[in-house]
């Protein structure tokens, strides 16, 4: 049994830290911006205007504020 080395008991420390690090990375290091989820922007296929997608209102029911074309989900 190695004494003073601390390899055995110390192994628990780094292991725990690693697990938390993994979760942190998977939750996304970037600030987000790709609207591939439940939230995002609606895009005008005519003039490329973007408006924030509103909950309960599908993009194809929203008219572009600029040109009046029905928006699409980005
Ligand atoms: Zn438009």
PDB file of the backbone (N, CA, C, O) and the ligand in Angstrom, with CONECT records:
HET     ZN  A 101       1
ATOM      1  N   UNK A   1       0.832  -1.219   0.000  1.00  0.00           N
ATOM      2  CA  UNK A   1       0.000   0.000   0.000  1.00  0.00           C
ATOM      3  C   UNK A   1       0.858   1.256   0.000  1.00  0.00           C
ATOM      4  O   UNK A   1       1.585   1.489   0.966  1.00  0.00           O
ATOM      5  N   UNK A   2       0.806   2.005  -0.957  1.00  0.00           N
ATOM      6  CA  UNK A   2       1.607   3.247  -0.995  1.00  0.00           C
ATOM      7  C   UNK A   2       1.049   4.282  -0.033  1.00  0.00           C
ATOM      8  O   UNK A   2      -0.139   4.604  -0.020  1.00  0.00           O
ATOM      9  N   UNK A   3       1.990   4.790   0.782  1.00  0.00           N
ATOM     10  CA  UNK A   3       1.521   5.743   1.784  1.00  0.00           C
ATOM     11  C   UNK A   3       2.081   7.110   1.459  1.00  0.00           C
ATOM     12  O   UNK A   3       3.244   7.212   1.070  1.00  0.00           O
ATOM     13  N   UNK A   4       1.322   8.134   1.599  1.00  0.00           N
ATOM     14  CA  UNK A   4       1.838   9.462   1.302  1.00  0.00           C
ATOM     15  C   UNK A   4       1.665   9.810  -0.165  1.00  0.00           C
ATOM     16  O   UNK A   4       1.738  10.975  -0.555  1.00  0.00           O
ATOM     17  N   UNK A   5       1.441   8.818  -0.947  1.00  0.00           N
ATOM     18  CA  UNK A   5       1.249   9.086  -2.377  1.00  0.00           C
ATOM     19  C   UNK A   5      -0.134   9.692  -2.629  1.00  0.00           C
ATOM     20  O   UNK A   5      -0.292  10.667  -3.364  1.00  0.00           O
ATOM     21  N   UNK A   6      -1.114   9.079  -1.993  1.00  0.00           N
ATOM     22  CA  UNK A   6      -2.459   9.638  -2.109  1.00  0.00           C
ATOM     23  C   UNK A   6      -3.127   9.330  -3.427  1.00  0.00           C
ATOM     24  O   UNK A   6      -4.093   9.987  -3.816  1.00  0.00           O
ATOM     25  N   UNK A   7      -2.614   8.336  -4.110  1.00  0.00           N
ATOM     26  CA  UNK A   7      -3.208   8.050  -5.420  1.00  0.00           C
ATOM     27  C   UNK A   7      -4.608   7.474  -5.278  1.00  0.00           C
ATOM     28  O   UNK A   7      -5.527   7.818  -6.021  1.00  0.00           O
ATOM     29  N   UNK A   8      -4.741   6.573  -4.285  1.00  0.00           N
ATOM     30  CA  UNK A   8      -6.039   5.922  -4.120  1.00  0.00           C
ATOM     31  C   UNK A   8      -7.161   6.897  -3.813  1.00  0.00           C
ATOM     32  O   UNK A   8      -8.053   7.114  -4.633  1.00  0.00           O
ATOM     33  N   UNK A   9      -7.110   7.479  -2.630  1.00  0.00           N
ATOM     34  CA  UNK A   9      -8.218   8.356  -2.213  1.00  0.00           C
ATOM     35  C   UNK A   9      -8.374   9.570  -3.116  1.00  0.00           C
ATOM     36  O   UNK A   9      -9.482  10.076  -3.294  1.00  0.00           O
ATOM     37  N   UNK A  10      -7.287  10.030  -3.676  1.00  0.00           N
ATOM     38  CA  UNK A  10      -7.358  11.247  -4.468  1.00  0.00           C
ATOM     39  C   UNK A  10      -8.094  11.049  -5.792  1.00  0.00           C
ATOM     40  O   UNK A  10      -8.595  11.993  -6.402  1.00  0.00           O
ATOM     41  N   UNK A  11      -8.138   9.772  -6.216  1.00  0.00           N
ATOM     42  CA  UNK A  11      -8.780   9.501  -7.505  1.00  0.00           C
ATOM     43  C   UNK A  11     -10.234   9.937  -7.536  1.00  0.00           C
ATOM     44  O   UNK A  11     -10.786  10.212  -8.602  1.00  0.00           O
ATOM     45  N   UNK A  12     -10.840   9.998  -6.387  1.00  0.00           N
ATOM     46  CA  UNK A  12     -12.258  10.357  -6.379  1.00  0.00           C
ATOM     47  C   UNK A  12     -12.470  11.826  -6.723  1.00  0.00           C
ATOM     48  O   UNK A  12     -13.475  12.202  -7.327  1.00  0.00           O
ATOM     49  N   UNK A  13     -11.522  12.630  -6.332  1.00  0.00           N
ATOM     50  CA  UNK A  13     -11.687  14.070  -6.579  1.00  0.00           C
ATOM     51  C   UNK A  13     -11.790  14.409  -8.056  1.00  0.00           C
ATOM     52  O   UNK A  13     -12.809  14.926  -8.513  1.00  0.00           O
ATOM     53  N   UNK A  14     -10.737  14.119  -8.796  1.00  0.00           N
ATOM     54  CA  UNK A  14     -10.743  14.461 -10.230  1.00  0.00           C
ATOM     55  C   UNK A  14     -11.896  13.817 -10.982  1.00  0.00           C
ATOM     56  O   UNK A  14     -12.448  14.400 -11.915  1.00  0.00           O
ATOM     57  N   UNK A  15     -12.253  12.609 -10.565  1.00  0.00           N
ATOM     58  CA  UNK A  15     -13.326  11.917 -11.285  1.00  0.00           C
ATOM     59  C   UNK A  15     -14.637  12.697 -11.191  1.00  0.00           C
ATOM     60  O   UNK A  15     -15.352  12.861 -12.179  1.00  0.00           O
ATOM     61  N   UNK A  16     -14.928  13.164 -10.004  1.00  0.00           N
ATOM     62  CA  UNK A  16     -16.161  13.925  -9.819  1.00  0.00           C
ATOM     63  C   UNK A  16     -16.120  15.203 -10.652  1.00  0.00           C
ATOM     64  O   UNK A  16     -17.093  15.578 -11.305  1.00  0.00           O
ATOM     65  N   UNK A  17     -14.977  15.849 -10.607  1.00  0.00           N
ATOM     66  CA  UNK A  17     -14.867  17.096 -11.355  1.00  0.00           C
ATOM     67  C   UNK A  17     -15.059  16.867 -12.834  1.00  0.00           C
ATOM     68  O   UNK A  17     -15.667  17.686 -13.523  1.00  0.00           O
ATOM     69  N   UNK A  18     -14.546  15.765 -13.323  1.00  0.00           N
ATOM     70  CA  UNK A  18     -14.647  15.493 -14.744  1.00  0.00           C
ATOM     71  C   UNK A  18     -16.111  15.359 -15.173  1.00  0.00           C
ATOM     72  O   UNK A  18     -16.531  15.864 -16.214  1.00  0.00           O
ATOM     73  N   UNK A  19     -16.867  14.655 -14.325  1.00  0.00           N
ATOM     74  CA  UNK A  19     -18.268  14.441 -14.681  1.00  0.00           C
ATOM     75  C   UNK A  19     -19.001  15.759 -14.845  1.00  0.00           C
ATOM     76  O   UNK A  19     -19.783  15.937 -15.779  1.00  0.00           O
ATOM     77  N   UNK A  20     -18.745  16.665 -13.943  1.00  0.00           N
ATOM     78  CA  UNK A  20     -19.439  17.941 -14.027  1.00  0.00           C
ATOM     79  C   UNK A  20     -18.984  18.713 -15.248  1.00  0.00           C
ATOM     80  O   UNK A  20     -19.772  19.417 -15.879  1.00  0.00           O
ATOM     81  N   UNK A  21     -17.720  18.581 -15.575  1.00  0.00           N
ATOM     82  CA  UNK A  21     -17.211  19.281 -16.747  1.00  0.00           C
ATOM     83  C   UNK A  21     -17.901  18.787 -18.010  1.00  0.00           C
ATOM     84  O   UNK A  21     -18.230  19.563 -18.907  1.00  0.00           O
ATOM     85  N   UNK A  22     -18.108  17.484 -18.054  1.00  0.00           N
ATOM     86  CA  UNK A  22     -18.762  16.902 -19.223  1.00  0.00           C
ATOM     87  C   UNK A  22     -20.148  17.493 -19.426  1.00  0.00           C
ATOM     88  O   UNK A  22     -20.525  17.875 -20.534  1.00  0.00           O
ATOM     89  N   UNK A  23     -20.887  17.559 -18.345  1.00  0.00           N
ATOM     90  CA  UNK A  23     -22.238  18.101 -18.444  1.00  0.00           C
ATOM     91  C   UNK A  23     -22.198  19.544 -18.922  1.00  0.00           C
ATOM     92  O   UNK A  23     -22.992  19.963 -19.764  1.00  0.00           O
ATOM     93  N   UNK A  24     -21.265  20.284 -18.371  1.00  0.00           N
ATOM     94  CA  UNK A  24     -21.165  21.692 -18.748  1.00  0.00           C
ATOM     95  C   UNK A  24     -20.903  21.852 -20.237  1.00  0.00           C
ATOM     96  O   UNK A  24     -21.454  22.752 -20.872  1.00  0.00           O
ATOM     97  N   UNK A  25     -20.073  20.994 -20.794  1.00  0.00           N
ATOM     98  CA  UNK A  25     -19.759  21.118 -22.219  1.00  0.00           C
ATOM     99  C   UNK A  25     -20.943  20.717 -23.076  1.00  0.00           C
ATOM    100  O   UNK A  25     -21.187  21.311 -24.126  1.00  0.00           O
ATOM    101  N   UNK A  26     -21.676  19.710 -22.630  1.00  0.00           N
ATOM    102  CA  UNK A  26     -22.780  19.232 -23.454  1.00  0.00           C
ATOM    103  C   UNK A  26     -23.935  20.232 -23.476  1.00  0.00           C
ATOM    104  O   UNK A  26     -24.729  20.250 -24.416  1.00  0.00           O
ATOM    105  N   UNK A  27     -24.022  21.050 -22.454  1.00  0.00           N
ATOM    106  CA  UNK A  27     -25.119  22.012 -22.401  1.00  0.00           C
ATOM    107  C   UNK A  27     -24.887  23.168 -23.363  1.00  0.00           C
ATOM    108  O   UNK A  27     -25.741  24.043 -23.508  1.00  0.00           O
ATOM    109  N   UNK A  28     -23.773  23.170 -23.996  1.00  0.00           N
ATOM    110  CA  UNK A  28     -23.538  24.173 -25.032  1.00  0.00           C
ATOM    111  C   UNK A  28     -22.588  25.256 -24.576  1.00  0.00           C
ATOM    112  O   UNK A  28     -22.902  26.033 -23.675  1.00  0.00           O
ATOM    113  N   UNK A  29     -21.438  25.306 -25.192  1.00  0.00           N
ATOM    114  CA  UNK A  29     -20.490  26.345 -24.842  1.00  0.00           C
ATOM    115  C   UNK A  29     -20.802  27.634 -25.587  1.00  0.00           C
ATOM    116  O   UNK A  29     -20.437  28.712 -25.119  1.00  0.00           O
ATOM    117  N   UNK A  30     -21.452  27.552 -26.708  1.00  0.00           N
ATOM    118  CA  UNK A  30     -21.746  28.759 -27.486  1.00  0.00           C
ATOM    119  C   UNK A  30     -23.018  29.420 -26.987  1.00  0.00           C
ATOM    120  O   UNK A  30     -23.840  28.789 -26.323  1.00  0.00           O
ATOM    121  N   UNK A  31     -23.164  30.625 -27.295  1.00  0.00           N
ATOM    122  CA  UNK A  31     -24.304  31.400 -26.821  1.00  0.00           C
ATOM    123  C   UNK A  31     -25.601  31.021 -27.494  1.00  0.00           C
ATOM    124  O   UNK A  31     -26.642  31.606 -27.195  1.00  0.00           O
ATOM    125  N   UNK A  32     -25.569  30.088 -28.367  1.00  0.00           N
ATOM    126  CA  UNK A  32     -26.776  29.697 -29.084  1.00  0.00           C
ATOM    127  C   UNK A  32     -27.055  30.666 -30.220  1.00  0.00           C
ATOM    128  O   UNK A  32     -26.335  31.649 -30.392  1.00  0.00           O
ATOM    129  N   UNK A  33     -28.070  30.402 -30.977  1.00  0.00           N
ATOM    130  CA  UNK A  33     -28.350  31.278 -32.108  1.00  0.00           C
ATOM    131  C   UNK A  33     -28.890  30.484 -33.283  1.00  0.00           C
ATOM    132  O   UNK A  33     -29.553  31.048 -34.154  1.00  0.00           O
ATOM    133  N   UNK A  34     -28.628  29.220 -33.325  1.00  0.00           N
ATOM    134  CA  UNK A  34     -29.190  28.377 -34.372  1.00  0.00           C
ATOM    135  C   UNK A  34     -30.587  27.963 -33.963  1.00  0.00           C
ATOM    136  O   UNK A  34     -30.765  27.209 -33.007  1.00  0.00           O
ATOM    137  N   UNK A  35     -31.551  28.440 -34.667  1.00  0.00           N
ATOM    138  CA  UNK A  35     -32.936  28.194 -34.279  1.00  0.00           C
ATOM    139  C   UNK A  35     -33.437  26.850 -34.743  1.00  0.00           C
ATOM    140  O   UNK A  35     -34.326  26.770 -35.591  1.00  0.00           O
ATOM    141  N   UNK A  36     -32.884  25.819 -34.207  1.00  0.00           N
ATOM    142  CA  UNK A  36     -33.320  24.483 -34.612  1.00  0.00           C
ATOM    143  C   UNK A  36     -34.181  23.850 -33.523  1.00  0.00           C
ATOM    144  O   UNK A  36     -34.495  22.662 -33.590  1.00  0.00           O
ATOM    145  N   UNK A  37     -34.548  24.611 -32.558  1.00  0.00           N
ATOM    146  CA  UNK A  37     -35.323  24.080 -31.445  1.00  0.00           C
ATOM    147  C   UNK A  37     -36.721  24.661 -31.402  1.00  0.00           C
ATOM    148  O   UNK A  37     -37.228  25.150 -32.411  1.00  0.00           O
ATOM    149  N   UNK A  38     -37.335  24.609 -30.255  1.00  0.00           N
ATOM    150  CA  UNK A  38     -38.692  25.142 -30.090  1.00  0.00           C
ATOM    151  C   UNK A  38     -38.738  26.658 -30.234  1.00  0.00           C
ATOM    152  O   UNK A  38     -39.791  27.230 -30.517  1.00  0.00           O
ATOM    153  N   UNK A  39     -37.628  27.287 -30.045  1.00  0.00           N
ATOM    154  CA  UNK A  39     -37.604  28.738 -30.210  1.00  0.00           C
ATOM    155  C   UNK A  39     -36.688  29.096 -31.355  1.00  0.00           C
ATOM    156  O   UNK A  39     -35.837  28.302 -31.757  1.00  0.00           O
ATOM    157  N   UNK A  40     -36.861  30.276 -31.871  1.00  0.00           N
ATOM    158  CA  UNK A  40     -36.030  30.674 -32.985  1.00  0.00           C
ATOM    159  C   UNK A  40     -36.672  31.806 -33.750  1.00  0.00           C
ATOM    160  O   UNK A  40     -37.554  32.502 -33.245  1.00  0.00           O
ATOM    161  N   UNK A  41     -36.225  31.976 -34.954  1.00  0.00           N
ATOM    162  CA  UNK A  41     -36.730  33.070 -35.757  1.00  0.00           C
ATOM    163  C   UNK A  41     -37.574  32.550 -36.904  1.00  0.00           C
ATOM    164  O   UNK A  41     -37.417  31.418 -37.359  1.00  0.00           O
ATOM    165  N   UNK A  42     -38.462  33.399 -37.351  1.00  0.00           N
ATOM    166  CA  UNK A  42     -39.156  33.139 -38.596  1.00  0.00           C
ATOM    167  C   UNK A  42     -38.432  33.918 -39.694  1.00  0.00           C
ATOM    168  O   UNK A  42     -37.927  35.020 -39.481  1.00  0.00           O
ATOM    169  N   UNK A  43     -38.405  33.313 -40.852  1.00  0.00           N
ATOM    170  CA  UNK A  43     -37.633  33.903 -41.941  1.00  0.00           C
ATOM    171  C   UNK A  43     -38.543  34.207 -43.120  1.00  0.00           C
ATOM    172  O   UNK A  43     -39.380  33.389 -43.501  1.00  0.00           O
ATOM    173  N   UNK A  44     -38.375  35.370 -43.682  1.00  0.00           N
ATOM    174  CA  UNK A  44     -39.132  35.722 -44.873  1.00  0.00           C
ATOM    175  C   UNK A  44     -38.405  35.175 -46.092  1.00  0.00           C
ATOM    176  O   UNK A  44     -37.241  35.501 -46.325  1.00  0.00           O
ATOM    177  N   UNK A  45     -39.093  34.339 -46.875  1.00  0.00           N
ATOM    178  CA  UNK A  45     -38.454  33.750 -48.051  1.00  0.00           C
ATOM    179  C   UNK A  45     -38.273  34.762 -49.169  1.00  0.00           C
ATOM    180  O   UNK A  45     -37.563  34.501 -50.140  1.00  0.00           O
ATOM    181  N   UNK A  46     -38.906  35.904 -49.035  1.00  0.00           N
ATOM    182  CA  UNK A  46     -38.844  36.911 -50.091  1.00  0.00           C
ATOM    183  C   UNK A  46     -37.701  37.897 -49.872  1.00  0.00           C
ATOM    184  O   UNK A  46     -36.902  38.148 -50.774  1.00  0.00           O
ATOM    185  N   UNK A  47     -37.635  38.448 -48.671  1.00  0.00           N
ATOM    186  CA  UNK A  47     -36.633  39.495 -48.444  1.00  0.00           C
ATOM    187  C   UNK A  47     -35.672  39.136 -47.322  1.00  0.00           C
ATOM    188  O   UNK A  47     -34.815  39.935 -46.945  1.00  0.00           O
ATOM    189  N   UNK A  48     -35.823  37.918 -46.787  1.00  0.00           N
ATOM    190  CA  UNK A  48     -34.894  37.417 -45.766  1.00  0.00           C
ATOM    191  C   UNK A  48     -34.990  38.179 -44.453  1.00  0.00           C
ATOM    192  O   UNK A  48     -34.068  38.156 -43.639  1.00  0.00           O
ATOM    193  N   UNK A  49     -36.116  38.853 -44.259  1.00  0.00           N
ATOM    194  CA  UNK A  49     -36.331  39.508 -42.968  1.00  0.00           C
ATOM    195  C   UNK A  49     -36.569  38.452 -41.901  1.00  0.00           C
ATOM    196  O   UNK A  49     -37.164  37.406 -42.161  1.00  0.00           O
ATOM    197  N   UNK A  50     -36.099  38.741 -40.711  1.00  0.00           N
ATOM    198  CA  UNK A  50     -36.289  37.788 -39.615  1.00  0.00           C
ATOM    199  C   UNK A  50     -37.071  38.443 -38.498  1.00  0.00           C
ATOM    200  O   UNK A  50     -36.861  39.610 -38.165  1.00  0.00           O
ATOM    201  N   UNK A  51     -37.965  37.681 -37.934  1.00  0.00           N
ATOM    202  CA  UNK A  51     -38.660  38.143 -36.740  1.00  0.00           C
ATOM    203  C   UNK A  51     -38.631  37.010 -35.731  1.00  0.00           C
ATOM    204  O   UNK A  51     -38.627  35.841 -36.118  1.00  0.00           O
ATOM    205  N   UNK A  52     -38.611  37.332 -34.455  1.00  0.00           N
ATOM    206  CA  UNK A  52     -38.619  36.292 -33.434  1.00  0.00           C
ATOM    207  C   UNK A  52     -39.891  35.463 -33.517  1.00  0.00           C
ATOM    208  O   UNK A  52     -40.993  35.997 -33.645  1.00  0.00           O
ATOM    209  N   UNK A  53     -39.721  34.171 -33.444  1.00  0.00           N
ATOM    210  CA  UNK A  53     -40.886  33.293 -33.491  1.00  0.00           C
ATOM    211  C   UNK A  53     -41.694  33.440 -32.221  1.00  0.00           C
ATOM    212  O   UNK A  53     -41.151  33.415 -31.116  1.00  0.00           O
ATOM    213  N   UNK A  54     -42.985  33.594 -32.387  1.00  0.00           N
ATOM    214  CA  UNK A  54     -43.834  33.745 -31.208  1.00  0.00           C
ATOM    215  C   UNK A  54     -44.526  32.441 -30.909  1.00  0.00           C
ATOM    216  O   UNK A  54     -45.036  31.762 -31.801  1.00  0.00           O
ATOM    217  N   UNK A  55     -44.533  32.100 -29.621  1.00  0.00           N
ATOM    218  CA  UNK A  55     -45.161  30.855 -29.210  1.00  0.00           C
ATOM    219  C   UNK A  55     -46.647  30.881 -29.544  1.00  0.00           C
ATOM    220  O   UNK A  55     -47.331  31.871 -29.284  1.00  0.00           O
ATOM    221  N   UNK A  56     -47.126  29.825 -30.101  1.00  0.00           N
ATOM    222  CA  UNK A  56     -48.549  29.737 -30.415  1.00  0.00           C
ATOM    223  C   UNK A  56     -48.894  30.275 -31.790  1.00  0.00           C
ATOM    224  O   UNK A  56     -50.020  30.104 -32.259  1.00  0.00           O
ATOM    225  N   UNK A  57     -47.946  30.918 -32.436  1.00  0.00           N
ATOM    226  CA  UNK A  57     -48.194  31.441 -33.774  1.00  0.00           C
ATOM    227  C   UNK A  57     -47.174  30.869 -34.746  1.00  0.00           C
ATOM    228  O   UNK A  57     -46.008  31.264 -34.740  1.00  0.00           O
ATOM    229  N   UNK A  58     -47.618  29.941 -35.578  1.00  0.00           N
ATOM    230  CA  UNK A  58     -46.689  29.352 -36.533  1.00  0.00           C
ATOM    231  C   UNK A  58     -46.146  30.411 -37.489  1.00  0.00           C
ATOM    232  O   UNK A  58     -46.832  31.376 -37.827  1.00  0.00           O
ATOM    233  N   UNK A  59     -44.919  30.213 -37.911  1.00  0.00           N
ATOM    234  CA  UNK A  59     -44.290  31.195 -38.780  1.00  0.00           C
ATOM    235  C   UNK A  59     -45.080  31.373 -40.074  1.00  0.00           C
ATOM    236  O   UNK A  59     -45.134  32.477 -40.617  1.00  0.00           O
ATOM    237  N   UNK A  60     -45.685  30.312 -40.565  1.00  0.00           N
ATOM    238  CA  UNK A  60     -46.383  30.421 -41.849  1.00  0.00           C
ATOM    239  C   UNK A  60     -47.691  31.201 -41.727  1.00  0.00           C
ATOM    240  O   UNK A  60     -48.400  31.415 -42.710  1.00  0.00           O
ATOM    241  N   UNK A  61     -47.989  31.615 -40.511  1.00  0.00           N
ATOM    242  CA  UNK A  61     -49.163  32.469 -40.330  1.00  0.00           C
ATOM    243  C   UNK A  61     -48.758  33.910 -40.050  1.00  0.00           C
ATOM    244  O   UNK A  61     -49.595  34.801 -39.903  1.00  0.00           O
ATOM    245  N   UNK A  62     -47.461  34.103 -39.981  1.00  0.00           N
ATOM    246  CA  UNK A  62     -46.960  35.447 -39.685  1.00  0.00           C
ATOM    247  C   UNK A  62     -46.538  36.113 -40.984  1.00  0.00           C
ATOM    248  O   UNK A  62     -45.848  35.517 -41.811  1.00  0.00           O
ATOM    249  N   UNK A  63     -46.959  37.343 -41.145  1.00  0.00           N
ATOM    250  CA  UNK A  63     -46.586  38.074 -42.353  1.00  0.00           C
ATOM    251  C   UNK A  63     -45.333  38.891 -42.093  1.00  0.00           C
ATOM    252  O   UNK A  63     -45.126  39.440 -41.011  1.00  0.00           O
ATOM    253  N   UNK A  64     -44.521  38.947 -43.111  1.00  0.00           N
ATOM    254  CA  UNK A  64     -43.298  39.727 -43.019  1.00  0.00           C
ATOM    255  C   UNK A  64     -43.643  41.198 -42.808  1.00  0.00           C
ATOM    256  O   UNK A  64     -44.472  41.751 -43.530  1.00  0.00           O
ATOM    257  N   UNK A  65     -43.019  41.825 -41.833  1.00  0.00           N
ATOM    258  CA  UNK A  65     -43.304  43.243 -41.564  1.00  0.00           C
ATOM    259  C   UNK A  65     -42.812  44.143 -42.687  1.00  0.00           C
ATOM    260  O   UNK A  65     -43.218  45.302 -42.773  1.00  0.00           O
ATOM    261  N   UNK A  66     -41.969  43.642 -43.520  1.00  0.00           N
ATOM    262  CA  UNK A  66     -41.410  44.481 -44.582  1.00  0.00           C
ATOM    263  C   UNK A  66     -42.207  44.359 -45.870  1.00  0.00           C
ATOM    264  O   UNK A  66     -42.594  45.362 -46.470  1.00  0.00           O
ATOM    265  N   UNK A  67     -42.452  43.113 -46.292  1.00  0.00           N
ATOM    266  CA  UNK A  67     -43.033  42.936 -47.616  1.00  0.00           C
ATOM    267  C   UNK A  67     -44.376  42.191 -47.566  1.00  0.00           C
ATOM    268  O   UNK A  67     -45.050  42.074 -48.589  1.00  0.00           O
ATOM    269  N   UNK A  68     -44.761  41.699 -46.411  1.00  0.00           N
ATOM    270  CA  UNK A  68     -46.071  41.087 -46.283  1.00  0.00           C
ATOM    271  C   UNK A  68     -46.123  39.625 -46.718  1.00  0.00           C
ATOM    272  O   UNK A  68     -47.191  39.014 -46.707  1.00  0.00           O
ATOM    273  N   UNK A  69     -44.999  39.071 -47.095  1.00  0.00           N
ATOM    274  CA  UNK A  69     -44.968  37.667 -47.464  1.00  0.00           C
ATOM    275  C   UNK A  69     -45.066  36.809 -46.207  1.00  0.00           C
ATOM    276  O   UNK A  69     -44.531  37.162 -45.157  1.00  0.00           O
ATOM    277  N   UNK A  70     -45.751  35.688 -46.330  1.00  0.00           N
ATOM    278  CA  UNK A  70     -45.846  34.791 -45.179  1.00  0.00           C
ATOM    279  C   UNK A  70     -44.475  34.213 -44.866  1.00  0.00           C
ATOM    280  O   UNK A  70     -43.736  33.796 -45.758  1.00  0.00           O
ATOM    281  N   UNK A  71     -44.161  34.198 -43.607  1.00  0.00           N
ATOM    282  CA  UNK A  71     -42.848  33.761 -43.180  1.00  0.00           C
ATOM    283  C   UNK A  71     -42.769  32.232 -43.159  1.00  0.00           C
ATOM    284  O   UNK A  71     -43.785  31.537 -43.191  1.00  0.00           O
ATOM    285  N   UNK A  72     -41.562  31.744 -43.106  1.00  0.00           N
ATOM    286  CA  UNK A  72     -41.330  30.310 -42.940  1.00  0.00           C
ATOM    287  C   UNK A  72     -40.480  30.099 -41.704  1.00  0.00           C
ATOM    288  O   UNK A  72     -39.811  31.010 -41.216  1.00  0.00           O
ATOM    289  N   UNK A  73     -40.526  28.893 -41.221  1.00  0.00           N
ATOM    290  CA  UNK A  73     -39.692  28.549 -40.063  1.00  0.00           C
ATOM    291  C   UNK A  73     -38.260  28.406 -40.556  1.00  0.00           C
ATOM    292  O   UNK A  73     -37.981  27.700 -41.525  1.00  0.00           O
ATOM    293  N   UNK A  74     -37.391  29.073 -39.885  1.00  0.00           N
ATOM    294  CA  UNK A  74     -36.000  29.008 -40.319  1.00  0.00           C
ATOM    295  C   UNK A  74     -35.423  27.628 -40.079  1.00  0.00           C
ATOM    296  O   UNK A  74     -34.255  27.386 -40.385  1.00  0.00           O
TER     297      UNK A  74
HETATM  298 ZN    ZN A 101     -40.228  40.051 -46.460  1.00  0.00          ZN
END
